[in-house]
Structure formats: C-alpha cells, structure tokens
Amino acid sequence: MGTIRVHEFISLDGVIDAPTWTADFGFHPAMGHDIGNLISSCRAIMLGRTTYEEFQPAWSSRTADDDFGAPFFNESTKYVVSSTLRDATWQNSTLIGPYTADAIRQVKADVDGGVYISGSATLVRALIDDGLVDELHLFVYPVSRGTGPRLFPDTPPTTWSVTHNAAYDNGVHYLVCQPTAA
C-alpha cells in the first residue's frame, strides 16, 4: 500500500504558489539532502495538470549530471490527475482523469512505497479534504506573501503531528507532519 507524501515550499501565511519568491533565501545544501531523502523513499509521482505542464519541460531533458533528481522525475511512474489534459506525453506518465478519492485510493493500492507530490495545490487540497495525505513535507519560508493560493484556505480544522523538523541557516524550517487520527 502506497503513502501520499506531499512536498511544498510554503510561506508563513500558507501560500504555496509558484515558489519564485524562495530565491531570496537561497537553497541550503541540507534542504537538497532532505528533499533527496524524500524522493528516494518514493516509487511514483502524482501531479495535477498545471504542475505536470510545468515539470514536464523542466525535467524531461535533464540528466543526473544536471540535477540529482532527474532520474527520479524521468524514470518514475507519473500519475496525472486532470479533467482537461488529454495526452500525457512525458515518459512513464499515466493520465488517471479527473480527481476522485477512489482513483487516488487505487493508486495508493497499486504503488508499493511513497507517492511523491509537489506543487499541485488543487490536487493537494482535495487529498487533504478526503484524508488521503499521509505526510506533509513543508519547507516554511520566513515571509508573508499576502495573496496567493493557500494550502489550507477553507478546510475543516485538522490536527497534525510533527514527526521531524529542521531549521536551516537561511531561515527556512522543514516540517514533516502526519495527520493525527480523530
């Protein structure tokens, strides 16, 4: 049985839009190590349409010489959740169609290991609402964005347990959270 492991760069006020604003803080080497540990624990990737369309051109031509994550992103099975995308052309991509909790449960049943999700705000919010996220891997940046898509815009209250945390010299905090059983 697979586990859904969500990775987000997030501001203090919960914004998870395209993380161009993270550049001001630099990328601490320990962050790369922690992201590497996360992706090495995963066997598949799940993406919403927008993130798929951003990742595909960015990753499909990269090699391990360009970025240590390239083999993971290119060789892993990718499940694309979309009601509008008609053709997923990136190697090893499977279009699963529009979001349904049952479709996600089937992916979890089919994957032996972690299912990595990055970005994909609409998908991630639906997964959280349906109780399908097993871990949140949040890189919390010490900045308030004011506006933008939020991870928890109008969701019912949920309690999460912090199972790991780290603070980097660039001011970013890394939190691994799991939902607490009701």
N, C-alpha and C positions, 0 to 999 in steps of 0.2 A: 504494500500500500504506500503510495507516494505522499509526500507532505508538501504543502504550498509554502514557499519561502519568499517573501516579498522584500525587495531591496529598494529603498527610496532615499534620495537626498531631500531633506525637508528643512524648512525654516522654522524658527521658534513659534511662529504663528500658524504652522501647519501647512504652508504652501508647498506643493510638490510639482510645480510646473517645470518646463524645460530648464535644467539647472545651470544655465549660463552664468547666473549670479554667484555660483560657487567658486568661480575662478579667482575672485578677490582673496580667497583664503588659502589658495594653493592646495596641492594634493600631497598630504603627508605620506611617506612610504609605508607606514603602518596601516594606513587606510587600504592601500593596494594589497597588503598581506591579508587583511581581514576580508576584503572582497574576494581574494583568491581562495581563502578557506571556504567561503560561502559557495562559490561556484563549483569548487571541487567536490562539494557534498551533494551536488545536484546532477541529475541524469537527463533532464529535459528543461525546456524553456517554454513559458506561456506568455503571450503578448497580446495586447489589444491592437486594433488596426493602426492607430496613429503611431504607436511606439514601433510596431513592426515596420511601418513605412519609413521611419527614421533610422532604425537599426539596420535594416537590410542593405542600403547603400553604404552605410558607415562601416559595417563589419564584414560584408561578403567578400571584399577584396583584400582584407587584412590577413596577414600570416602571423605565425608565432614570433617571427623576427620583428614584426611591427608592434605587437602587443601580446602579452602572455595570455590574455583572454580569448584571442582569436580562434584557436582550435575549439574551445568550448562553444562559442557562439556559432561557429560554422558547422561543426560536426554533430552537435546535439540535435535531437528531435525538437522541433519548434511547433507548438500548438498555437494557432492564431484564432482568437475569438473576435468575430466580426459579423455583422449582419449586412455589410456593404461590400467588403472585399470579395472579389470573385476568383482571384487566382493568386496563390501564394507561391512565388517562384524561387525564393531563397532555398537552397538545398536543404533537404530534410524537414521541410515545412508541411504541416498538415492543417488545413482550414477546417475548424470544427463548427463554424457557423455562428449564429447569434448566441449570446450568453444565455445559458440555463444552468441552474445549480446541478441538475442531473448530468449535463455534459461534463461539467467540471469534476463531479464525483467519479465519472467514468475514467477521465484522465488520471485522477488520483489512484484509481484501482489498477490502471494499466501500467503505471510507472513505478518501478522499484527504486525508490530513492526520492531525492528532493526535486521539486519542480520550481525553477527559478523564475521570478517575475521582477522586472524593473520598469519603472515608469508606469504606463498603462493605468492611469488614475481612475478612469471609469470602471474598468475591469476590477481593479483592486477594491474600490469602494463596494462594488456588488459582492465580491468574495467575502469582505468583512461583514456586510449586512447578512449574508447567508451562513456565516460561521464556518467558512471554508479555509480561512487563513490559519496556518499552523505556527508561523513565525513571521514577525516583522523585524527586518534589519534596517534600522533607521540611522542615517548619518545626519545628525541635527546640527545645523549651522547657526551661529550666534548672530542672526539677522532676522528682522521682521520685514516681510515682503508687502504687507498691507492688503494687496489684492492678488488673486490668482486661485487656481483650483486647490482645494484643501483635501487632505487625507480623510478627515472626519468632518464633513460640512454639516450634516444634519442627521447623524446616525444616533441610534439609541445609546445610552451610556453603556460602556463595556469596561471591564477591568482586565488589565494585562499585567502579567508578571515579568519583571525584568530578569532575564536569565544570564545576561552578560552585559557588561558595559566597559567602555574605554574612553579616555579623553586624550586627544592629540594636541600637540604643541600649537597647531594652527587654530585652536579654539573649537574645533568640531568634536562632538560627542557621538559615540557609537553605542546604540542600544539594541539589544536583541530582546524582543518581547514575545511572549506566548499568551494566548487568551486564557483567562482563568475560568475554569468550569463554574457554571452557575450553581 
